[in-house]
Amino acid sequence: MAGSGTDRPSVPAAARVDRFLAQLVTEGRLAGWSWAMLSDRRVVHRADGGVQDLLDRRAVDAETTFRIYSMTKPIVAVAVLLLRDRGLLALEDPIQAYLPEFAATEVYVDGDGESVRTRPPRSPITLAHALTHTAGLTYGFHRAHPVDALYRAAGHDVEAPRGLALPDACRLWASLPLLFEPGTSWNYSVGYDVLGRVIEVVVGTSLGEFLDREIFGPLGMTDTGFRVPEERREFLATLYDAGSAPLRAISDVGMNVFEPGAGHFGGGGLVSTTDDYLRFMEMLLGYGAIPGGQLLHPDSVRLLVRNHLPGDRDIASFGRTMASELGFDGVGQAYGGTTQVRPSTTSARRVGDFGWGGIAGSYFWIDPRAGAGAIFMLQAFPAGQLPIRARLHQLVNDALDDRHA
């Protein structure tokens, strides 16, 4: 699948997306970009533009590596379901069965700082709670609740404290209160980092080793991982401050992609290429099928992409939402991403669209029933400073409609 290629069917309407992204480069709002569109479960348009770095002017191409941040989460969700398929865990299992420190975790009652009051939870956090952001865990960067402040006071804002190993990070999070009783609300959180540690305990290797062996290897995702090897450093796109004019290069935020570091954080630590992630998307669109076999059971893919909030509710009505360009109207929580359960009044997402994005601008979605989808790779941090996802989604929808007209 490498490269843009010329053997794919022509989709003239998709060129509107190319022109839109190229204009952002011309305006100095974006350094470079890479994207692709799928229809009928195959890539029908693939394009790159701009540069990896504004100083050395190396063009973005099929080799360019991007920090995908929270687009790591769908991959970790697949890893959890893979272990479920093999009978090595159940989604109803309490996390404390694998990470005993969570047996002592309590629920926030009131107060702030040192005067916070807590109580024992009525039921434990399960793997399913962590998969759906209904565990009561949080991130320090939300800045919306006294428990968020406790995370920041412990050194966890956008990232865990530098140099903190994943087992130690889990013990830190377990020592802090939950925002709410598990399963009763929604809050975007470190749950996928915790799930990464659960995977390590179950399989007896690092999360990265497991993903390499069981997902990236079978899918041919040779340029995806938690670290950028020496021979691949020249292909890593520079991270830019999306709110600066002119664009200003910034260091890795929440990632340490060159040094071995302290661990593999499943909530947002991977780097990847457009073509690698397309292989992952094609596997989902094929309901787990890969060349020569089956990575995930078809029913597990159906489980992955459906809404898991009680009563088929959307996030807007069930949880403490956060800033989102696309909003949470009609958006349910699937495993590893969100799914559109009802027509939206705020975005171009269609019912059945499943996907998620990363804080540096990467963004993907698939429509499993239609066999369609798209992926965008950018390095503009934070993504909210370059609010283009709604426009991109609409342009892709238009191109898909034109293709099938």
One Martini backbone bead per residue (centre of mass of N, CA, C, O) as a GRO file, in nm:
protein
  405
    1MET     BB    1   0.049   0.066  -0.001
    2ALA     BB    2   0.265   0.238  -0.079
    3GLY     BB    3   0.195   0.533  -0.153
    4SER     BB    4  -0.001   0.688  -0.390
    5GLY     BB    5  -0.022   0.610  -0.667
    6THR     BB    6  -0.207   0.496  -0.993
    7ASP     BB    7  -0.407   0.223  -0.944
    8ARG     BB    8  -0.642   0.392  -0.859
    9PRO     BB    9  -0.930   0.513  -0.851
   10SER     BB   10  -1.088   0.787  -0.956
   11VAL     BB   11  -1.158   1.091  -0.740
   12PRO     BB   12  -1.219   1.402  -0.809
   13ALA     BB   13  -1.354   1.514  -0.539
   14ALA     BB   14  -1.097   1.465  -0.355
   15ALA     BB   15  -0.935   1.720  -0.454
   16ARG     BB   16  -1.065   1.919  -0.254
   17VAL     BB   17  -0.894   1.830  -0.017
   18ASP     BB   18  -0.621   1.895  -0.128
   19ARG     BB   19  -0.677   2.201  -0.166
   20PHE     BB   20  -0.743   2.269   0.126
   21LEU     BB   21  -0.467   2.181   0.248
   22ALA     BB   22  -0.285   2.352   0.063
   23GLN     BB   23  -0.395   2.627   0.163
   24LEU     BB   24  -0.290   2.601   0.454
   25VAL     BB   25   0.004   2.610   0.369
   26THR     BB   26   0.000   2.883   0.222
   27GLU     BB   27  -0.106   3.033   0.498
   28GLY     BB   28   0.068   2.899   0.746
   29ARG     BB   29  -0.113   2.667   0.919
   30LEU     BB   30   0.058   2.439   0.765
   31ALA     BB   31   0.309   2.218   0.677
   32GLY     BB   32   0.162   1.925   0.658
   33TRP     BB   33   0.020   1.629   0.475
   34SER     BB   34  -0.200   1.331   0.506
   35TRP     BB   35  -0.420   1.122   0.298
   36ALA     BB   36  -0.724   0.905   0.293
   37MET     BB   37  -0.960   0.702   0.099
   38LEU     BB   38  -1.244   0.490   0.145
   39SER     BB   39  -1.400   0.237  -0.072
   40ASP     BB   40  -1.508  -0.065  -0.073
   41ARG     BB   41  -1.256  -0.145   0.119
   42ARG     BB   42  -1.070   0.073  -0.039
   43VAL     BB   43  -0.833   0.257  -0.180
   44VAL     BB   44  -0.913   0.575  -0.376
   45HIS     BB   45  -0.731   0.785  -0.206
   46ARG     BB   46  -0.395   0.947  -0.219
   47ALA     BB   47  -0.222   1.208  -0.024
   48ASP     BB   48   0.040   1.461  -0.029
   49GLY     BB   49   0.176   1.754   0.162
   50GLY     BB   50   0.422   1.944   0.199
   51VAL     BB   51   0.612   1.943   0.507
   52GLN     BB   52   0.788   1.816   0.776
   53ASP     BB   53   0.990   2.073   0.759
   54LEU     BB   54   1.053   2.419   0.742
   55LEU     BB   55   1.371   2.397   0.715
   56ASP     BB   56   1.442   2.132   0.529
   57ARG     BB   57   1.192   2.065   0.323
   58ARG     BB   58   1.075   1.794   0.356
   59ALA     BB   59   0.864   1.600   0.210
   60VAL     BB   60   0.571   1.463   0.218
   61ASP     BB   61   0.529   1.105   0.251
   62ALA     BB   62   0.506   0.764   0.291
   63GLU     BB   63   0.744   0.786   0.523
   64THR     BB   64   0.596   0.956   0.709
   65THR     BB   65   0.594   1.032   1.054
   66PHE     BB   66   0.344   1.020   1.318
   67ARG     BB   67   0.186   1.150   1.584
   68ILE     BB   68  -0.120   0.995   1.715
   69TYR     BB   69  -0.186   0.948   1.993
   70SER     BB   70  -0.523   0.867   2.043
   71MET     BB   71  -0.495   0.654   1.799
   72THR     BB   72  -0.407   0.428   2.001
   73LYS     BB   73  -0.674   0.327   2.133
   74PRO     BB   74  -0.792   0.135   1.913
   75ILE     BB   75  -0.554  -0.065   1.932
   76VAL     BB   76  -0.594  -0.142   2.230
   77ALA     BB   77  -0.880  -0.246   2.196
   78VAL     BB   78  -0.803  -0.477   2.009
   79ALA     BB   79  -0.616  -0.617   2.211
   80VAL     BB   80  -0.833  -0.683   2.417
   81LEU     BB   81  -1.016  -0.850   2.219
   82LEU     BB   82  -0.804  -1.059   2.152
   83LEU     BB   83  -0.789  -1.174   2.443
   84ARG     BB   84  -1.086  -1.246   2.453
   85ASP     BB   85  -1.090  -1.448   2.217
   86ARG     BB   86  -0.869  -1.630   2.394
   87GLY     BB   87  -0.966  -1.630   2.710
   88LEU     BB   88  -0.778  -1.417   2.898
   89LEU     BB   89  -1.038  -1.230   2.918
   90ALA     BB   90  -1.286  -1.006   3.061
   91LEU     BB   91  -1.481  -0.721   3.055
   92GLU     BB   92  -1.596  -0.779   3.359
   93ASP     BB   93  -1.340  -0.745   3.481
   94PRO     BB   94  -1.160  -0.640   3.731
   95ILE     BB   95  -0.881  -0.454   3.752
   96GLN     BB   96  -0.781  -0.568   4.035
   97ALA     BB   97  -0.710  -0.856   3.920
   98TYR     BB   98  -0.438  -0.716   3.785
   99LEU     BB   99  -0.450  -0.439   3.974
  100PRO     BB  100  -0.453  -0.420   4.309
  101GLU     BB  101  -0.447  -0.107   4.368
  102PHE     BB  102  -0.765  -0.067   4.286
  103ALA     BB  103  -0.898  -0.170   4.558
  104ALA     BB  104  -0.840   0.133   4.704
  105THR     BB  105  -1.023   0.296   4.535
  106GLU     BB  106  -1.198   0.601   4.542
  107VAL     BB  107  -1.469   0.832   4.577
  108TYR     BB  108  -1.577   1.126   4.522
  109VAL     BB  109  -1.748   1.386   4.715
  110ASP     BB  110  -1.563   1.639   4.829
  111GLY     BB  111  -1.374   1.900   4.775
  112ASP     BB  112  -1.019   2.005   4.802
  113GLY     BB  113  -0.732   1.888   4.796
  114GLU     BB  114  -0.674   1.804   5.127
  115SER     BB  115  -1.016   1.813   5.164
  116VAL     BB  116  -1.088   1.559   5.041
  117ARG     BB  117  -1.365   1.343   4.999
  118THR     BB  118  -1.431   0.988   5.043
  119ARG     BB  119  -1.539   0.666   4.903
  120PRO     BB  120  -1.639   0.371   4.848
  121PRO     BB  121  -1.723   0.176   4.610
  122ARG     BB  122  -1.991  -0.023   4.496
  123SER     BB  123  -1.802  -0.084   4.245
  124PRO     BB  124  -1.583  -0.191   4.031
  125ILE     BB  125  -1.358  -0.161   3.798
  126THR     BB  126  -1.371  -0.230   3.462
  127LEU     BB  127  -1.272  -0.286   3.149
  128ALA     BB  128  -1.524  -0.154   3.022
  129HIS     BB  129  -1.493   0.117   3.160
  130ALA     BB  130  -1.218   0.189   3.032
  131LEU     BB  131  -1.317   0.165   2.730
  132THR     BB  132  -1.565   0.402   2.800
  133HIS     BB  133  -1.503   0.629   3.012
  134THR     BB  134  -1.661   0.501   3.304
  135ALA     BB  135  -1.458   0.483   3.567
  136GLY     BB  136  -1.353   0.791   3.685
  137LEU     BB  137  -1.133   0.881   3.541
  138THR     BB  138  -0.860   1.105   3.428
  139TYR     BB  139  -0.730   1.431   3.345
  140GLY     BB  140  -0.549   1.712   3.415
  141PHE     BB  141  -0.631   1.897   3.153
  142HIS     BB  142  -0.933   1.967   3.208
  143ARG     BB  143  -1.001   2.171   3.442
  144ALA     BB  144  -1.310   2.074   3.604
  145HIS     BB  145  -1.192   1.932   3.872
  146PRO     BB  146  -1.051   1.843   4.168
  147VAL     BB  147  -0.921   1.581   4.049
  148ASP     BB  148  -0.758   1.712   3.828
  149ALA     BB  149  -0.577   1.864   4.031
  150LEU     BB  150  -0.453   1.608   4.156
  151TYR     BB  151  -0.309   1.516   3.904
  152ARG     BB  152  -0.130   1.767   3.873
  153ALA     BB  153   0.003   1.749   4.157
  154ALA     BB  154   0.124   1.455   4.061
  155GLY     BB  155   0.223   1.530   3.741
  156HIS     BB  156  -0.059   1.507   3.569
  157ASP     BB  157  -0.151   1.615   3.258
  158VAL     BB  158  -0.089   1.527   2.956
  159GLU     BB  159   0.123   1.372   3.122
  160ALA     BB  160   0.321   1.186   3.269
  161PRO     BB  161   0.575   1.176   3.449
  162ARG     BB  162   0.883   1.192   3.379
  163GLY     BB  163   1.007   0.857   3.410
  164LEU     BB  164   0.747   0.708   3.457
  165ALA     BB  165   0.634   0.416   3.505
  166LEU     BB  166   0.355   0.245   3.438
  167PRO     BB  167   0.316   0.105   3.713
  168ASP     BB  168   0.345   0.374   3.873
  169ALA     BB  169   0.114   0.525   3.737
  170CYS     BB  170  -0.110   0.332   3.833
  171ARG     BB  171  -0.060   0.380   4.133
  172LEU     BB  172  -0.124   0.677   4.125
  173TRP     BB  173  -0.418   0.663   4.015
  174ALA     BB  174  -0.523   0.469   4.244
  175SER     BB  175  -0.473   0.699   4.475
  176LEU     BB  176  -0.698   0.843   4.333
  177PRO     BB  177  -0.989   0.967   4.278
  178LEU     BB  178  -1.295   0.928   4.163
  179LEU     BB  179  -1.543   1.109   4.013
  180PHE     BB  180  -1.720   0.836   3.999
  181GLU     BB  181  -1.919   0.592   3.968
  182PRO     BB  182  -1.889   0.325   3.806
  183GLY     BB  183  -2.098   0.364   3.511
  184THR     BB  184  -2.246   0.675   3.554
  185SER     BB  185  -2.034   0.806   3.352
  186TRP     BB  186  -1.837   1.045   3.153
  187ASN     BB  187  -1.463   1.043   3.111
  188TYR     BB  188  -1.186   1.138   2.988
  189SER     BB  189  -0.892   0.910   3.005
  190VAL     BB  190  -0.637   0.681   3.141
  191GLY     BB  191  -0.761   0.396   3.076
  192TYR     BB  192  -0.561   0.301   2.838
  193ASP     BB  193  -0.312   0.284   3.014
  194VAL     BB  194  -0.423   0.072   3.203
  195LEU     BB  195  -0.478  -0.141   2.983
  196GLY     BB  196  -0.185  -0.173   2.901
  197ARG     BB  197  -0.105  -0.301   3.173
  198VAL     BB  198  -0.294  -0.540   3.165
  199ILE     BB  199  -0.168  -0.669   2.919
  200GLU     BB  200   0.111  -0.714   3.043
  201VAL     BB  201   0.012  -0.907   3.266
  202VAL     BB  202  -0.117  -1.124   3.082
  203VAL     BB  203   0.148  -1.168   2.871
  204GLY     BB  204   0.449  -1.083   2.991
  205THR     BB  205   0.482  -0.812   2.830
  206SER     BB  206   0.507  -0.557   2.655
  207LEU     BB  207   0.300  -0.373   2.474
  208GLY     BB  208   0.482  -0.340   2.224
  209GLU     BB  209   0.541  -0.641   2.181
  210PHE     BB  210   0.248  -0.729   2.140
  211LEU     BB  211   0.176  -0.546   1.902
  212ASP     BB  212   0.394  -0.642   1.712
  213ARG     BB  213   0.312  -0.949   1.708
  214GLU     BB  214  -0.030  -0.928   1.687
  215ILE     BB  215  -0.062  -0.666   1.482
  216PHE     BB  216   0.167  -0.534   1.312
  217GLY     BB  217   0.275  -0.784   1.176
  218PRO     BB  218   0.013  -0.902   1.039
  219LEU     BB  219  -0.040  -0.602   0.897
  220GLY     BB  220   0.233  -0.449   0.813
  221MET     BB  221   0.322  -0.232   1.054
  222THR     BB  222   0.647  -0.127   1.033
  223ASP     BB  223   0.602   0.206   1.132
  224THR     BB  224   0.486   0.112   1.417
  225GLY     BB  225   0.527   0.274   1.747
  226PHE     BB  226   0.692   0.397   2.048
  227ARG     BB  227   0.945   0.422   1.852
  228VAL     BB  228   1.217   0.583   1.687
  229PRO     BB  229   1.441   0.480   1.497
  230GLU     BB  230   1.732   0.585   1.376
  231GLU     BB  231   1.655   0.516   1.065
  232ARG     BB  232   1.368   0.708   1.109
  233ARG     BB  233   1.413   1.011   1.192
  234GLU     BB  234   1.389   1.161   0.908
  235PHE     BB  235   1.055   1.094   0.902
  236LEU     BB  236   0.982   1.284   1.130
  237ALA     BB  237   0.757   1.500   1.202
  238THR     BB  238   0.710   1.807   1.296
  239LEU     BB  239   0.606   1.985   1.572
  240TYR     BB  240   0.333   2.223   1.593
  241ASP     BB  241   0.205   2.527   1.678
  242ALA     BB  242  -0.124   2.600   1.597
  243GLY     BB  243  -0.127   2.907   1.742
  244SER     BB  244   0.098   3.004   1.556
  245ALA     BB  245   0.236   3.319   1.399
  246PRO     BB  246   0.427   3.159   1.294
  247LEU     BB  247   0.519   2.857   1.293
  248ARG     BB  248   0.613   2.656   1.583
  249ALA     BB  249   0.836   2.458   1.708
  250ILE     BB  250   0.799   2.161   1.907
  251SER     BB  251   0.810   1.948   2.141
  252ASP     BB  252   0.729   1.681   2.277
  253VAL     BB  253   0.398   1.583   2.386
  254GLY     BB  254   0.371   1.307   2.586
  255MET     BB  255   0.648   1.215   2.447
  256ASN     BB  256   0.926   0.957   2.377
  257VAL     BB  257   1.048   0.860   2.063
  258PHE     BB  258   1.374   0.797   2.113
  259GLU     BB  259   1.365   0.688   2.393
  260PRO     BB  260   1.295   0.424   2.589
  261GLY     BB  261   1.215   0.487   2.866
  262ALA     BB  262   0.931   0.374   3.083
  263GLY     BB  263   0.702   0.317   2.857
  264HIS     BB  264   0.378   0.206   2.732
  265PHE     BB  265   0.126   0.426   2.638
  266GLY     BB  266  -0.211   0.349   2.543
  267GLY     BB  267  -0.334   0.657   2.510
  268GLY     BB  268  -0.062   0.810   2.328
  269GLY     BB  269   0.240   0.670   2.202
  270LEU     BB  270   0.220   0.654   1.895
  271VAL     BB  271   0.358   0.587   1.579
  272SER     BB  272   0.287   0.665   1.224
  273THR     BB  273   0.142   0.593   0.914
  274THR     BB  274  -0.083   0.608   0.678
  275ASP     BB  275  -0.049   0.316   0.562
  276ASP     BB  276  -0.058   0.167   0.827
  277TYR     BB  277  -0.340   0.265   0.928
  278LEU     BB  278  -0.494   0.154   0.687
  279ARG     BB  279  -0.461  -0.142   0.765
  280PHE     BB  280  -0.633  -0.120   1.017
  281MET     BB  281  -0.893  -0.019   0.880
  282GLU     BB  282  -0.927  -0.261   0.684
  283MET     BB  283  -0.969  -0.468   0.904
  284LEU     BB  284  -1.231  -0.346   1.016
  285LEU     BB  285  -1.389  -0.346   0.742
  286GLY     BB  286  -1.327  -0.677   0.740
  287TYR     BB  287  -1.391  -0.801   1.017
  288GLY     BB  288  -1.068  -0.899   1.081
  289ALA     BB  289  -0.946  -0.936   0.815
  290ILE     BB  290  -0.657  -1.091   0.668
  291PRO     BB  291  -0.406  -1.197   0.505
  292GLY     BB  292  -0.461  -1.540   0.561
  293GLY     BB  293  -0.694  -1.437   0.777
  294GLN     BB  294  -0.773  -1.368   1.137
  295LEU     BB  295  -0.749  -1.137   1.387
  296LEU     BB  296  -1.061  -1.085   1.435
  297HIS     BB  297  -1.359  -1.131   1.529
  298PRO     BB  298  -1.640  -1.013   1.390
  299ASP     BB  299  -1.792  -0.964   1.663
  300SER     BB  300  -1.567  -0.783   1.783
  301VAL     BB  301  -1.598  -0.553   1.582
  302ARG     BB  302  -1.893  -0.493   1.644
  303LEU     BB  303  -1.832  -0.426   1.939
  304LEU     BB  304  -1.632  -0.195   1.900
  305VAL     BB  305  -1.840   0.008   1.715
  306ARG     BB  306  -2.041   0.029   1.937
  307ASN     BB  307  -2.256   0.133   2.167
  308HIS     BB  308  -2.203   0.144   2.551
  309LEU     BB  309  -2.419   0.312   2.655
  310PRO     BB  310  -2.673   0.350   2.839
  311GLY     BB  311  -2.953   0.337   2.642
  312ASP     BB  312  -2.804   0.464   2.392
  313ARG     BB  313  -2.655   0.699   2.470
  314ASP     BB  314  -2.501   1.000   2.477
  315ILE     BB  315  -2.249   1.195   2.587
  316ALA     BB  316  -2.410   1.462   2.629
  317SER     BB  317  -2.615   1.300   2.846
  318PHE     BB  318  -2.387   1.127   3.033
  319GLY     BB  319  -2.148   1.343   3.051
  320ARG     BB  320  -1.838   1.510   3.082
  321THR     BB  321  -1.759   1.714   2.865
  322MET     BB  322  -1.551   1.835   2.607
  323ALA     BB  323  -1.365   1.973   2.392
  324SER     BB  324  -1.522   1.985   2.054
  325GLU     BB  325  -1.563   2.037   1.727
  326LEU     BB  326  -1.792   1.799   1.681
  327GLY     BB  327  -1.902   1.700   1.924
  328PHE     BB  328  -2.174   1.496   2.121
  329ASP     BB  329  -2.408   1.476   1.932
  330GLY     BB  330  -2.502   1.149   1.894
  331VAL     BB  331  -2.251   1.032   2.062
  332GLY     BB  332  -2.100   0.738   2.112
  333GLN     BB  333  -1.938   0.477   2.300
  334ALA     BB  334  -1.686   0.295   2.215
  335TYR     BB  335  -1.400   0.110   2.135
  336GLY     BB  336  -1.149   0.362   2.102
  337GLY     BB  337  -1.416   0.530   2.032
  338THR     BB  338  -1.662   0.670   1.834
  339THR     BB  339  -2.027   0.676   1.766
  340GLN     BB  340  -2.289   0.728   1.553
  341VAL     BB  341  -2.641   0.711   1.659
  342ARG     BB  342  -2.726   1.001   1.558
  343PRO     BB  343  -2.806   1.264   1.417
  344SER     BB  344  -2.632   1.559   1.364
  345THR     BB  345  -2.615   1.921   1.444
  346THR     BB  346  -2.267   1.964   1.435
  347SER     BB  347  -2.208   1.748   1.199
  348ALA     BB  348  -2.107   1.514   0.928
  349ARG     BB  349  -2.177   1.278   1.072
  350ARG     BB  350  -2.272   0.946   1.041
  351VAL     BB  351  -2.445   0.688   1.093
  352GLY     BB  352  -2.174   0.464   1.203
  353ASP     BB  353  -1.948   0.632   1.268
  354PHE     BB  354  -1.602   0.546   1.335
  355GLY     BB  355  -1.370   0.712   1.571
  356TRP     BB  356  -1.060   0.914   1.596
  357GLY     BB  357  -0.820   1.134   1.760
  358GLY     BB  358  -0.548   1.358   1.780
  359ILE     BB  359  -0.387   1.633   1.932
  360ALA     BB  360  -0.212   1.675   1.640
  361GLY     BB  361  -0.464   1.604   1.407
  362SER     BB  362  -0.526   1.333   1.390
  363TYR     BB  363  -0.771   1.143   1.179
  364PHE     BB  364  -1.049   0.902   1.195
  365TRP     BB  365  -1.280   0.701   0.987
  366ILE     BB  366  -1.559   0.465   0.979
  367ASP     BB  367  -1.798   0.273   0.768
  368PRO     BB  368  -1.879  -0.047   0.790
  369ARG     BB  369  -2.136  -0.071   0.607
  370ALA     BB  370  -1.993   0.098   0.356
  371GLY     BB  371  -1.672   0.076   0.340
  372ALA     BB  372  -1.574   0.351   0.471
  373GLY     BB  373  -1.323   0.630   0.477
  374ALA     BB  374  -1.071   0.819   0.677
  375ILE     BB  375  -0.739   0.985   0.678
  376PHE     BB  376  -0.544   1.209   0.894
  377MET     BB  377  -0.215   1.371   0.884
  378LEU     BB  378  -0.087   1.568   1.150
  379GLN     BB  379   0.129   1.848   1.325
  380ALA     BB  380  -0.102   2.015   1.523
  381PHE     BB  381  -0.059   2.184   1.834
  382PRO     BB  382  -0.355   2.180   1.906
  383ALA     BB  383  -0.621   2.084   1.719
  384GLY     BB  384  -0.821   2.320   1.811
  385GLN     BB  385  -0.640   2.549   1.654
  386LEU     BB  386  -0.740   2.361   1.387
  387PRO     BB  387  -1.068   2.373   1.279
  388ILE     BB  388  -1.117   2.103   1.026
  389ARG     BB  389  -1.284   1.837   1.060
  390ALA     BB  390  -1.565   1.911   0.956
  391ARG     BB  391  -1.472   1.982   0.670
  392LEU     BB  392  -1.340   1.713   0.599
  393HIS     BB  393  -1.587   1.536   0.637
  394GLN     BB  394  -1.761   1.673   0.421
  395LEU     BB  395  -1.572   1.634   0.177
  396VAL     BB  396  -1.576   1.325   0.189
  397ASN     BB  397  -1.876   1.282   0.161
  398ASP     BB  398  -1.895   1.414  -0.116
  399ALA     BB  399  -1.701   1.216  -0.257
  400LEU     BB  400  -1.863   0.959  -0.197
  401ASP     BB  401  -2.121   1.048  -0.338
  402ASP     BB  402  -1.996   1.090  -0.618
  403ARG     BB  403  -1.898   0.797  -0.657
  404HIS     BB  404  -2.219   0.681  -0.616
  405ALA     BB  405  -2.394   0.848  -0.839
   0.00000   0.00000   0.00000
